[in-house]
Amino acid sequence: MNERSVDELRALHADFSAQYDALVARGLKLDLTRGKPSAEQLDLSGGLLSLPGEGQFRDQAGTDLRNYGGPLGLPELRSIFAGPLRVPVAQLLALGNSSLNLMHDVIVQALLHGVPDGVRPWSREDTVTFLAPVPGYDRHFSICERYGIRMIAVPMTEEGPDPEVVRSLLATDPTIKGMWCVPVYSNPSGVVYSERIVRELVSAPAAPDFRLFWDNAYAVHHLTDARPEPLDVLALAAEAGHPNRPLVFASTSKVTYPGSGVAFFGSSPANIDWIVRNMSVQTIGPDKINQLRHVQLLRDEAGVEAHMAHHRAILEPKFNAVDAIFRERLAPFGAGSWTAPAGGYFVSLDVADGCARRAVALAGQAGIAVTPAGATFPYGDDPRDRNIRIAPTFPALEELGTALGGFSTAVLLAETEALLAGR
Amino acid sequence: MNERSVDELRALHADFSAQYDALVARGLKLDLTRGKPSAEQLDLSGGLLSLPGEGQFRDQAGTDLRNYGGPLGLPELRSIFAGPLRVPVAQLLALGNSSLNLMHDVIVQALLHGVPDGVRPWSREDTVTFLAPVPGYDRHFSICERYGIRMIAVPMTEEGPDPEVVRSLLATDPTIKGMWCVPVYSNPSGVVYSERIVRELVSAPAAPDFRLFWDNAYAVHHLTDARPEPLDVLALAAEAGHPNRPLVFASTSKVTYPGSGVAFFGSSPANIDWIVRNMSVQTIGPDKINQLRHVQLLRDEAGVEAHMAHHRAILEPKFNAVDAIFRERLAPFGAGSWTAPAGGYFVSLDVADGCARRAVALAGQAGIAVTPAGATFPYGDDPRDRNIRIAPTFPALEELGTALGGFSTAVLLAETEALLAGR
């Protein structure tokens, strides 16, 4: 819209204002905020509600799963996910109901005890720094903020975090102890890390106790047939001489039920020993009956794939709708630049610089809740105030269309306001 | 046995040695170590294996429990346990699968952030000390050891930790920030704290951020009709001007399934706000479907009571067997002094000073696993080497009898050995 005259902009502003007033008058109450599965998706795992079934409480080895013990998790479940996550079964633990909880607890243990290869607990360092590729996931950033861990934003490229920036920061700043990574269908950009980038991340010189927090949340959450070959980050790291660098996290939160799923932790033998020792003081074991439910529901790797195909059938039209509506509503005005991810849960939208907060506020006043602008940056601070995370999975398709249409109006109004103010 | 002559002791030693050799020859493999429910007890909660049932995933308010959210836990479940635990529903959270995990995490948060009323994180103190009533629970002690928290043993009386010792330690040592308490059917002594003791604990002058870790693990685990009236520790503490002192923990681990149960946290509004703020960074919410299962299985407070009566029917004969066998085997020789608890999971046995380790070792060599001597004391250090925790719940009644008989032989042999060595 930048090339238009002031008069043209005023006419557009009047149009968009009228559309916006009509939108407000509709009194909508729609939500595009969080990456939650829809009820239709949750129905795919309805079996969990009556599994494992009367009298079913033993694993293949005959262990009574109702009792204490089994801190590593059910071997059968670990073996189902070992393939998709590219972690050997012996180095893959099936634990509680939340991978976020695991990431949090690993950071807490690193603060209080340090990690293998480290010389002291992170809390004894003057400064602990994490690299945070942006745009990224706000709950990662919240953990760092809560524990006083400094974050440095690193720009994302089409194939992962900018490797030159990462290499240079790691080489010059020994306070960098961690880096957030969502290697497959990154939150929110949808970027899949290339093998070249992963090799860079595992090989770049860094502090000996530098750790990649490899949040592989969307490893099996494809939206197209063009599936990235899963990369074996543990093998690549070992090959690069840094076997203990990656800490792999994943869960079934968006495979079965959020909150009632199973989280996984995978890493080198030394890191597994470390976490098992930590956990031995913290808990007597995970919910193995729920793990048995998951084994029965998903059966094997092919079962996971078939299950995820059903998710895709529900989600693909929603992601297509985001693209179609933005093309129809934003593109004609040159507004917005958005991703068309091949998997995961989000679309990342960049609006004109300085317009994200205003667009989100306008949408909110019209009853359309959107993830707060800035949430995809550490400290909520998007220096260009342009990135907005769109979460299209939860609303029904028709509602989604209404919400995205209304949100587009808010974006267009915010951008014309800003352009007029600048003239 | 102390009054016997050396010759009498030699004869007894020969007898016990012969019995012991015969025991070893049987090649037993029995386990009296951990407080695990038996398979028969686990069968009482068989309903959980097919609950909540197809299409059942909403709470009374209509919320879809399969999705993210609900960090405080299911109100219906919190209300079932509010009565037995004497915690108002609004101040009682239903969380993950392990109360030990909650205690651990509360200590970690206290270390990293401090607690309400505190002036700094506990990790910034030169020394943090906990009071540990002895005999006590080894997993409590392990948490302290792992985080470098110093423990001071406090002797138990018939009605709880010795209040004069506690009062005097608290008054003179401001590094004391916590105290482990199992107020009902204490692990392992079975002692029920009296109202007088509880009033002492909540009112004694102490550091402002001193906390009672009130592990109410056995609140509903009665073995007789003589049930202690539940004490409202939160109300008593508020009355005493220390509303934030008690942190109440409990779980259904020994009501339904260990590992697949639900843990509870109850405290003052200020402490609840504190833990909710901590958890908001750690997790997106507990397994609410499992909480729904528990609501459906237990239904209400009367349902819990009926359920626990079935446990009692299984457990009472086992506890009676402990008493009967020790009366038959140990009492005639004046050996052993043991508790006859009215609830809970353990019997506490004191043998002659200096004989506990040897008795446990002898039993172990005969294939009878007993909780390591010393485990009931901080740092595994029982200064008189006399206390042994007996866990009679897991073995079938007949096996239990065999194990206790064999173990009695080990005790008698250890004691005669020691007496002969001392002559």
Boltz contact constraints between the chains, C-beta under 6 A:
constraints:
  - contact:
      token1: [A, 36]
      token2: [B, 67]
      max_distance: 6.0
  - contact:
      token1: [A, 36]
      token2: [B, 68]
      max_distance: 6.0
  - contact:
      token1: [A, 42]
      token2: [B, 66]
      max_distance: 6.0
  - contact:
      token1: [A, 49]
      token2: [B, 52]
      max_distance: 6.0
  - contact:
      token1: [A, 49]
      token2: [B, 53]
      max_distance: 6.0
  - contact:
      token1: [A, 49]
      token2: [B, 54]
      max_distance: 6.0
  - contact:
      token1: [A, 50]
      token2: [B, 50]
      max_distance: 6.0
  - contact:
      token1: [A, 50]
      token2: [B, 53]
      max_distance: 6.0
  - contact:
      token1: [A, 50]
      token2: [B, 54]
      max_distance: 6.0
  - contact:
      token1: [A, 52]
      token2: [B, 49]
      max_distance: 6.0
  - contact:
      token1: [A, 53]
      token2: [B, 50]
      max_distance: 6.0
  - contact:
      token1: [A, 54]
      token2: [B, 49]
      max_distance: 6.0
  - contact:
      token1: [A, 54]
      token2: [B, 50]
      max_distance: 6.0
  - contact:
      token1: [A, 66]
      token2: [B, 42]
      max_distance: 6.0
  - contact:
      token1: [A, 66]
      token2: [B, 257]
      max_distance: 6.0
  - contact:
      token1: [A, 67]
      token2: [B, 36]
      max_distance: 6.0
  - contact:
      token1: [A, 67]
      token2: [B, 258]
      max_distance: 6.0
  - contact:
      token1: [A, 68]
      token2: [B, 36]
      max_distance: 6.0
  - contact:
      token1: [A, 68]
      token2: [B, 258]
      max_distance: 6.0
  - contact:
      token1: [A, 68]
      token2: [B, 259]
      max_distance: 6.0
  - contact:
      token1: [A, 97]
      token2: [B, 287]
      max_distance: 6.0
  - contact:
      token1: [A, 98]
      token2: [B, 283]
      max_distance: 6.0
  - contact:
      token1: [A, 101]
      token2: [B, 282]
      max_distance: 6.0
  - contact:
      token1: [A, 101]
      token2: [B, 283]
      max_distance: 6.0
  - contact:
      token1: [A, 104]
      token2: [B, 282]
      max_distance: 6.0
  - contact:
      token1: [A, 108]
      token2: [B, 108]
      max_distance: 6.0
  - contact:
      token1: [A, 142]
      token2: [B, 281]
      max_distance: 6.0
  - contact:
      token1: [A, 143]
      token2: [B, 281]
      max_distance: 6.0
  - contact:
      token1: [A, 146]
      token2: [B, 281]
      max_distance: 6.0
  - contact:
      token1: [A, 257]
      token2: [B, 66]
      max_distance: 6.0
  - contact:
      token1: [A, 258]
      token2: [B, 67]
      max_distance: 6.0
  - contact:
      token1: [A, 258]
      token2: [B, 68]
      max_distance: 6.0
  - contact:
      token1: [A, 259]
      token2: [B, 68]
      max_distance: 6.0
  - contact:
      token1: [A, 259]
      token2: [B, 285]
      max_distance: 6.0
  - contact:
      token1: [A, 259]
      token2: [B, 287]
      max_distance: 6.0
  - contact:
      token1: [A, 259]
      token2: [B, 288]
      max_distance: 6.0
  - contact:
      token1: [A, 260]
      token2: [B, 287]
      max_distance: 6.0
  - contact:
      token1: [A, 260]
      token2: [B, 289]
      max_distance: 6.0
  - contact:
      token1: [A, 281]
      token2: [B, 142]
      max_distance: 6.0
  - contact:
      token1: [A, 281]
      token2: [B, 143]
      max_distance: 6.0
  - contact:
      token1: [A, 281]
      token2: [B, 146]
      max_distance: 6.0
  - contact:
      token1: [A, 282]
      token2: [B, 101]
      max_distance: 6.0
  - contact:
      token1: [A, 282]
      token2: [B, 104]
      max_distance: 6.0
  - contact:
      token1: [A, 283]
      token2: [B, 98]
      max_distance: 6.0
  - contact:
      token1: [A, 283]
      token2: [B, 101]
      max_distance: 6.0
  - contact:
      token1: [A, 285]
      token2: [B, 259]
      max_distance: 6.0
  - contact:
      token1: [A, 287]
      token2: [B, 97]
      max_distance: 6.0
  - contact:
      token1: [A, 287]
      token2: [B, 259]
      max_distance: 6.0
  - contact:
      token1: [A, 287]
      token2: [B, 260]
      max_distance: 6.0
  - contact:
      token1: [A, 288]
      token2: [B, 259]
      max_distance: 6.0
  - contact:
      token1: [A, 289]
      token2: [B, 260]
      max_distance: 6.0
